Amino acid sequence: MGLLGAHVSVAGGVQNAPERGMDISANSIQIFTANQNQWFPKQPSKENCTQFKVEMENRGINVCVSHASYLLNLGSPEPKKLNMSRRAFSDELDRCDACGIPYVIFHPGAHLKTGESECLSRISESLNYVMNKRPDSKVTILLENTAGQGSVVGYSFEHLIRIMEGVENKNRLGVCFDTQHAYAAGYDIRTEKSWNDTFDHFDKTVGLEWIKVFHINDSKRELGTHVDRHEKIGKGFLTMETFWCMVNDERFSNLPMILETPVTDPSEYAVELELLRSLIGAKKPA
């Protein structure tokens, strides 16, 4: 049930990521394809990308997803920042294609006090721009629901569908559902009933078929606080019932589920993955 994994380092080159996934007993991984703190980082070499594909197979990792740089703001009202974001996102698609990575996840953007509606439209325009610049890309672009911190959009399911409706080629779109962000945005997913209510709402608003990846995170902050702060599984304001629902929900049984919880050593992810796997087929936590 589920392709459980975590975000892993690409230090030394993208080709090292699959082994790091294997070391924590992951069968799915998430990476940054390049330095996420630089607008136009050094690109992985052709040899690195080829070796990455070999290592994915050799290390038994079923799927890798990429997370775009946090620097990007595809909804920026500032022309220079918007153009830089679009160019950098196009480069991200190139890196994913070179590595055979099927999904890239991105935070939709922030309106910077210019209004949500205008920002949502600009994100759609940015996605159209990038898709038109890279018409042959095989990468599916995943909108990630956000906590809604500051002027960030994408915290409501209505925001997600609004962006998607403005994109011309919807075949290249999907959603990454982040548990912490949803909870911080006001979606109560702490019980089986509230979990099902939330996804009923998502289905009616967006459609469950658009969810392609999960981010598995507990929350340092309470419901509806709009603060993006991840916590280790079972250590935050979400419940073990939340994560029991996630790994036992047959609707999502074949989707990558990626940990982004705060760790000081990657081995801590192995412990969390073992905990999550122990919930599969188990009795609902009290």
N, C-alpha and C positions, 0 to 999 in steps of 0.2 A: 504494500500500500504506500504509494508516494515514492518519489525519488528524493530521498532525504540527503541534504548536504549543507554546505556552508560557503561563505566567501573565503577564498584562499589567496595568498600572496603570489605575485608573479615576479618577485625579486630574482634577478639573474636571468629573466626572460620568461615569456609566456609558456615555454615548453616545460617549465618546472612545476606549473600549477597542477596538472593531473596527479603527479606523485604525491603532492601535498594533500590532495583530496583523498587519495588512497590511504595515506597515513592516519587520517581521522575516520576511516571507514565510511566515507561519503560515496554515494553513487551519482550525485549531481554536485556541481560546483558553480560558483559565481566568481568572476574576476574583473579587474580593470585591465583592459587590453594595453594600456600605456599609463604613464604617470598622470594621475587624475588631478594633480595640483598645478598642471601646466596647460596653457591653452593649446599649444601646438607641440606636443611632446615628440620625442624620438619614436619613430615607427619600428615595430618589430620587423626583423629581417625576414626575407622569404624562407630562409633556412629555419628560423625560429618557428614560423607558422607551420611549416611542413612537419617539423619535429613535434610540435604541439598535437597535431592530428594523430601522429604515431603513438604518442604517449597517452592520449585519451583512450585509445583502443587497448594499449598494453596494460594500463592501470585499471581498467574496468570501470571507467567513469561513463555513465550513460549519456549525460548531457552537460554542457557548459553554457551558462548565460553570461552576458557582459552587463556591467553597470556603467552607464555613461558618467562622465565627470560631473561633479557637483557644481563646477564653475558655470555650466551652461544655464542659460535662461532663454528658452525659445519663445517666451512671452514678453521679453524685455521691451520697454517703450523707448529705450536708447538705441538709435540706429547702429552705432559702432558695436555695442555689446550684442545686439541682435545678430548682426552680420558675423561676428566672431563665433557666436554660438552655433549658427547654422553651418558655418564652415567646419568647425570642430566636430559637429555631429555627423557631417558627411564623412569626415576622416574616420570617425568611429565605425561607421558602416563599412568602410573599406577594410579596416582591421578585422572586423568580425567576419566579413566575407573571406578574407585571406586565411583565417583560422578555421573556417567552417562552423562558426558559432551561429546558432539559429535565432537567438533572441538578444536584443539589447533593451535594457530597462532604463528609463529616464524619469526624473522628477519634472512634471510639466512646466513649471515656471512660476514667476512672481510678478505681480502687477506694479509694485513699487509706487503705490498710492495713485495709480492712474485708473483704477477700476477693474473689477473682475471680468466683466463682459468683454471689454476691449482686449484684455489679456488672453482670454480663452480663444477669441477669434484669431489673435496673432499666433497662438500656438498651432492652431489648425493650419494657418498660412505657412508657418515654418515647416511643418511636417510635409505639406504639399511641395514646398520649395526643395526640401532635402530629397524627397522621393523622386521628384522630377530631375534632380541633379544626378541621382543614382538609380536610374530606371531598371537596371539589371540586377540590383542587389537582391539577394535571397534572404536577407535578415528581416525578421518580424520585429517591429518597434512596439515595445510595451509601455503604456502609460502606467505609472505607479501612483496609486492613491496616496495622498499626503496627509499629514497631521493638521495642516493649515496654519503652521506657525508664521507669524509676521504677515506678509502680503502674499504668501504662497497660495496658489490655487490648486485644484485637484483633490480637495479634501472631502468633497461630496460626490456621490455617484452621478448626480445631475451634471456636475462639472465634467466628469469623464465622458459622458455621452454627448455633451455639447461639443467638446473638442472633436470627438470621433465623427460626429455628424458633418463637421466642416472639412473633413479629409476626403479627398477624391478617391484614393485607392485604399479602401478599407480592408482589402485582402492582406495588406501589409501591416495591419494593426492588431493589438491585443492589450491585455491588462495584466499587470503584476499586482496582486493583492497583498498588502502589508498589514499584519495583524495589529502591530503597535500603532501605526498611523490611523487605522480605522477606529481603534478604541479611543485614541486621543482626539479624533475628529468628532466623536460622539456616538459611534456605533457600538452598542453594548454587545459583546460577543463572549460574555463570561459563562453563560449557561447553554445547554443544548437548545432550549427554546429560543433564547435571544440570538444564538448562532444561526438557527434556521430562519428566524424572522429577518435577520440582516441579509442573508443570502436570497431570501424571497424578494426583498426590496431590491437587491442588486439585479436579480433576474428580471424583474419588472421594469427597472430603469435602464439597465445596460444590456443584460443578457449573460447568463453564466457561461455560455460558450466562448465568450471573449477572454475569460481568465485562463492564462497560459502558465503562470508561475506564482508561487506564494513566497513571501518573505516571512519567516517565522521569528517573531520577536515578542518578548514580554515588554511591559511598559513601566518606566520609572514614575510616570505621572498618571493622575486619575482620569476617569472618563470625561471627555469633552473639554480637556484643558488646552487642546491645540498645541501641545508641546511635543516636539520630536525627540524623545529620549528613550532609547532601547534599554532593556534589562535582560538578564539571563532568564531562561525558562524556569518558571516556578518561583522567581524571586521578586516579581513585580506585582502590579495591580490586576493583571489578567489571572486566570485560574488554570489549574491543570485540566479542568473540564474543557476549556477553550482548545487546548492542544490535543486532547482526546478527540474532540469533535473534528478537528482538522485532519488528523491522520486516519480517522475511521469513516470519513465522509466519502462514500463511493463515487460521488460526482467528481471528486478531485483525485481519484486514486492513481492516475497516471501522470500527475503533474509534478514538476520539480518543486521542492519545498526547501528553501535556502535560509539557513541561520545567518543573522547579522548581529548577533548579540555581542556585548562587550566582553572581550577576553584579553588576558595578558599573555597567553600562550595558546597556540592552535590546538594543543592536546585537549584543552577544555571543551572544544567543539565535539570531540569524540565522546565525552561524557554526556553532553547534551543530546547528541544523536542516539546514544544508547537509551537515554531516558525516553525520548520520543518513540523509539521503536518498541519500548516496553509497553507503551499505551495501545499499540496496534492489536486489535482483537480482545483487549482487556475490558474488564468491567468499568463502567463509568466512574471516575473518581468521586468520592463523597464530597 
